[in-house]
Amino acid sequence: GDWCISRQRSWGVPIPVFYDRETGNEVLLDEDTLEHIQSIVAEHGTNAWWTMDESELLPEKYRGEAEKWKKGTDTMDVWFDSGSSWAGVAQARDELAYPADLYLEGSDQHRGWFQSSLLTSVAANNQAPYKTVLTHGFVLDEKGFKMSKSLGNVVNPLEVIDGGNNQKVDPAYGADVLRLWVASVDYTGDVCIGKNIIKQTFESYRKLRNTARYLIGNLADFKPDGLEGSNAIAYEDLPSMDKWMLGRLSAVLKEVDSAIDEYQFSRATQELLRFATSDLSNFYLDVAKDRLYISGIDDKRRRSCQTVIHAVLEGLAKAMAPILPHMAEDIWQNLPYDVPTESVFEGGWPRESMKYPDYDGKQWTLVRNLRDDINKMLELARNDKLVGASLDAAAYVYVPDEESRAILNKLDGDEDLISPPIKTNGVDELRTALMLSQVKLVDSPEAIAEVCDEKYIAETSVSGCVVGVKKAEGTKCGRCWFYDKSVGKHGLMYDGICQRCNDAIAEWEVGTDQKFELVVPEEQPVA
């Protein structure tokens, strides 16, 4: 009711109809007139309607009546014009498809382009011209005001990418940061942009980039499965923590894949950032430092970690590629091993990394919750200068829940740092998972109170455990920094470090035919 085909304007696409000059009621519009005018427009463009007279615009059979007919001055409504683009564009070109996969426009087009396209296509072909319609809001300034030149609040995308005249004030963030902002906002409503918002987006970008750099930096001597001399570890031989991480990777990739398929780009970016921050940086990679830096070069616990890092890095690069193409390609070009494709975009979506099942999820959720509970107590101890780094501390844990106690008992390691470990595999172990020199599982809260100051005891916690922390016992290993009661007591080659580190150095000396020079730093007071 509120949309019509014609408009009375001095510009636009003309409606090719002729009216009787005397009555104005009789109309001339048939197949012959349309075909003739179509040929004129094909040669001269739509402006010919305004520059030619009736004798030229009428076909041969009506030319003798040119004085009788007057060309119309109404123009085609622009909505009809754009609403028939499915015929002039999608349907007319071999490389395109009709109906189109997606029509994308602002939320004001529900009664505009979307509607006019639907009406014309249904009228002509009895089907919608699109399979999916996606609408979005509008871009506002940082305070939520409409942008205008008079207010001086317009954000120029090129200035975000290339920077302003004063690069200290308006730095060049690059296209990826702008793309990350677009992908991270909820476009279903109006969105805001400004210097502070872009700066926050840049911090998220840096988080992803620094995570990727760390992953790349720890694969220098790694050769993936399929390459000659591969030192990757088979999935079935991986520790529980590594299988758990691969399960998390698969879950993240499935979530990102689903989100992108549903055009929920903010959901995809949030999942990638959460994975990089929470699962990787705050837990897995923090714990992995001991395996990557302290273990012998070819120690299974190190190679298994590299196997996982390799899968995570390639999966992360391919998953971020649709949103952060430059970063993804930068990662791909700096992989320290041969890859089957020259570009990350030639490898497709990482389907091979989506096959891993969830593994021991309950176990590692409990460990992470326990880690969070202990870290809160460590922060209090650190503020009081009881400890500095987490390795300066020992934790005492009482687990009232039988199922949780059974899980943690499986992860209880040897009393001292020995290589190879006896009670665990050296990875699925509380000491390294919590990054503490000692972890004691006790039978009652009273046992904790006997050794820990009440100030550093938490009886209510996320993990459901009672936890307490105190200064670790023993001597600090000069290489791995774990405190161990056996350091300097076994007459080893290097008596200032633990037996595990002695074995790692011996392996390195044999493998490189070099002598290791150990410099043990002096003990520093807790800051």
C-alpha positions, 0 to 999 in steps of 0.5 A: 500500500505504501510502495508504488512503481512510478515517481515524478522526478527529473532524473532516474530511469524512465518508464517507457510509456506513451500517452494520448496528447489530447485525452491523456488517458489512452496509453501506448505500451506494447511489445513493439514499443518496448523492444524498440526502446530497449534497442535504443537504450542498449546503444545510447543509454537511458538518457536517450528517452529525454533527448530524443523525440517521439518520432525517434522513440516510436517503432516503425509501425507507430512512427506515422502517429508520432504527433498523437503520442506524448512520451511519459515523464514519470521515472521508475521508482528507485526501489523497483530499479534496485529491487530488480537487480536480481534479474539484471545482475544475479540472473544475467551473469553466469558467474553468479547465482539466482536466487542469491545466497545472501542479501546484505543491507542495513535494517532500514531496508526491510521496507526498501530493497529487501521488500522490492526485491521480494515483490518483483521476484515473486511476481515474475518467478514465484520465488524469493530472490535470496536464500538468506537476508542479513541486516545490520545497524549503523556506525555511531561515534564513541559516544553513540552519536550519529557521525557528521562532518559538522560535528567533526566526529567522523571516523575515517577507516583509512585513518585507522588503517594508515594512521593520521598526520600525527602518528603518535596521536593517531597510529596506523593500526592496519587493516586487520585491527579494523577488521577485528573491530568489525567482527567483534561488535554486535552488528545486529544493532547500532555500533560505536567506534572511536579512538579508545574502542580501536585501542582496546581492539588493538590490545585483543589483536596483540593478544592473538599475535603474541600468542602465535609468536610464542607458539612459533618460537617453540617449534624451531626444532620440531618436525610434524608428522609426515615430514622426514625425521618427524619427532611428533608424538602419536595421539594415543601416546600423548599425556592426558593434558595434551589430549585434553588440549586437543579436545579443547582445540576441536571444540573451539574450531567447531564453535568458530565454524558454526558461528561464521556459518551463522554470520555471528562473527562476534561469537567467533572472535570472542571464542578465539580470544577466550581460547588464546587467553584462558585456555592457552596463555593462562593455563596450558602455555604457562604450564608448558614452560617447564616442559619446553624449557627444562626438559631434555631436547628429545624428552617425550614430555617436550615433544608431546607438547610441541605436537600439540602446539603445532596443531593449535598453531595451524588450527588457530591460523586457519580459523582466524584467516577469514577475519584476520587475513594478514596475521594468518598469512604472516603466521603461515609464512613464518612456520619453521617447517615445510608446509604443503601449501604456499598460503594459509588460504590454500589449506582450507578450513582445519577439518583435521583439527576438529576430529579430537574428542573431549578428553578428561574434561572433568579432571582438568576443569577441577585442576584449573579451578584448584589452580585459581583457588591456590593463586588467590592465596598466593596473591595474599602471600605475595603481598606479604612477601612470604613468596615471590613466584609461585614456585617459591610456594607449597600448597596443602589441599584437603578434598572433601568430595570423594570423586574429586579426591580420586582424580587428584590422587591420580595426579599426585607426583613423586616427593622429589624431582626425579627423572624419569618420574615414578608415580606420574608421567611428569605431565599429568601431575599437580606439581607442574599443572599448578606450577608449585614446588610442592603439593600435599594432599592431606586428610583433613582441614586441621592438617592444613591449619597445622602447617599454614598460617590461617591468613593463607587458608581458603575454606570456601573455593570454586574447586570445593577444596580447602587450600592453604599455602606456605613457603616451599621446603628444600633448595631452589634448583638453579635451572628449573627454579623448583624447590627440592629437598634433594638438591646438592645431596646426590653427588651429581655433576652439577650439585646446584640443580636437581636430578631432573635438570642434571639428566637434561644437561647430560643429554644435551652434552652428549647430543651436541658434544659440548660442555654446558656452563652452568651459572646459578643466579644468586637467591634474590629477596622476595620483592 
